[in-house]
Amino acid sequence: MFGFLIGTACLLGLTATFAGHRRHHGCAGGYRSRGFGSGRARFVLNRLLDRLDTTPGQEKVIREAVDTLLDDVHDARSELRATRADVAQAVRAETLDRGLIDGVFERHDRVIERVRQNALDSFGKVHETLDGRQRRILAELIEAGPFARGFGSSC
């Protein structure tokens, strides 16, 4: 009986993972932030949290920080679509509409400032929640890069 419940829970989790990937595929390369739509994104974050040996409270803070950053990146990408339309409109005119281009740059400045501020806030929250050993491990992983040998290993 207990095995049946565990098997059912695993099947539901697997189904939710694939459904989330299909639903958000094509949105920022299949990587949607809310709920970590991509199984790969969820896997990488879970491996990182395992590697850091985080507590449930630390995991919550880190997941919220990552969600905030990914939402900002998604919003910034949305701005790119509006930028293309505005630049096309400026180029299409008989004379270059410098005011329209200036407006594009002003919007970019606002988006970049928001992303910068939220990134600083998120990094600060993660830094505060980790202890010295965890910060050292995270710093080494960041410095080595995502494709470094041993990334995500528990050693």
C-alpha positions in Angstrom: 0.0 0.0 0.0 2.7 2.4 1.0 4.7 1.6 -2.2 1.6 2.3 -4.3 1.4 5.8 -2.8 5.0 6.6 -3.4 4.8 5.3 -7.0 1.7 7.4 -7.6 3.5 10.5 -6.2 6.5 9.9 -8.4 4.3 9.5 -11.5 2.5 12.7 -10.7 5.8 14.6 -10.3 7.2 13.2 -13.5 4.0 14.2 -15.4 4.1 17.7 -13.9 7.7 18.1 -14.9 7.0 17.2 -18.6 3.8 19.2 -18.7 5.7 22.3 -17.3 8.5 21.8 -19.9 6.0 21.7 -22.8 3.9 24.5 -21.5 6.9 26.9 -21.3 9.0 25.6 -24.1 10.0 28.4 -26.4 9.6 31.0 -23.7 13.2 32.2 -23.1 14.5 28.9 -24.6 12.3 26.7 -22.5 13.3 28.3 -19.3 10.4 29.9 -17.6 11.0 31.2 -14.1 7.8 30.7 -12.1 7.9 27.2 -10.8 11.1 26.5 -12.7 9.2 25.4 -15.8 12.1 23.5 -17.3 13.1 20.2 -15.8 16.7 21.1 -16.5 16.5 24.4 -14.6 14.9 22.7 -11.7 17.6 19.9 -11.8 20.5 22.5 -11.8 19.0 24.5 -8.9 18.3 21.3 -6.9 21.9 20.1 -7.5 23.2 23.5 -6.4 21.1 23.4 -3.2 22.3 19.8 -2.5 25.9 20.8 -3.1 25.5 23.8 -0.7 23.7 21.5 1.8 21.1 24.1 2.4 18.3 24.0 5.0 14.7 24.3 3.9 14.7 28.0 5.1 17.8 28.7 3.0 16.3 26.9 0.0 13.2 29.1 0.2 15.2 32.3 0.2 17.4 31.1 -2.7 14.4 29.9 -4.8 12.7 33.3 -4.3 15.8 35.1 -5.3 16.3 33.0 -8.4 12.6 33.5 -9.3 12.9 37.3 -9.0 16.0 37.3 -11.2 14.4 35.1 -13.9 11.2 37.2 -13.9 13.4 40.3 -14.5 15.2 38.6 -17.3 11.9 37.5 -18.9 10.5 41.0 -18.6 13.7 42.4 -20.2 13.3 40.0 -23.1 9.8 41.3 -23.6 11.2 44.8 -23.9 13.3 43.6 -26.8 10.2 42.9 -28.8 9.0 46.4 -28.3 12.5 47.7 -29.1 12.5 46.0 -32.5 9.1 47.5 -33.4 10.2 51.0 -32.4 13.5 50.8 -34.2 11.7 49.5 -37.3 9.2 52.4 -37.1 12.1 54.9 -36.8 14.0 53.4 -39.7 10.8 53.2 -41.9 10.2 56.9 -41.7 11.5 59.4 -44.3 13.9 60.9 -41.7 15.2 59.1 -38.7 13.0 59.7 -35.7 15.7 60.3 -33.1 13.1 61.0 -30.4 11.7 57.5 -30.8 15.2 56.0 -30.6 15.9 58.1 -27.5 12.7 56.7 -25.9 13.9 53.2 -26.6 17.2 53.9 -24.8 15.3 55.5 -21.9 13.2 52.4 -21.5 16.3 50.2 -21.6 17.9 52.3 -18.9 14.8 51.8 -16.7 14.8 48.0 -17.3 18.5 47.7 -16.7 18.3 49.7 -13.5 15.4 47.5 -12.2 17.3 44.3 -13.1 20.5 45.7 -11.4 18.6 46.7 -8.2 16.7 43.4 -8.0 20.0 41.4 -8.7 21.7 43.3 -5.9 18.8 42.6 -3.5 18.7 39.0 -4.5 22.4 38.5 -4.2 22.3 40.2 -0.8 19.5 37.9 0.4 21.4 34.8 -0.7 24.6 36.0 0.8 22.9 36.7 4.2 21.2 33.3 4.3 24.4 31.2 3.6 27.1 30.5 6.1 30.8 31.0 5.4 31.4 27.4 4.1 28.3 27.6 1.8 29.4 31.1 0.4 32.9 29.7 -0.3 31.4 26.7 -2.2 29.1 29.0 -4.2 31.9 31.4 -5.0 34.0 28.5 -6.3 31.2 27.2 -8.4 30.5 30.7 -9.9 34.2 31.2 -10.6 34.6 27.8 -12.3 31.5 28.3 -14.4 28.5 26.0 -15.2 30.5 23.5 -17.3 33.3 23.0 -14.9 34.1 19.4 -14.0 32.5 18.4 -10.8 29.7 21.0 -10.9 26.8 19.7 -8.9 28.8 16.9 -7.4 28.5 16.3 -3.7 32.2 16.1 -3.0 
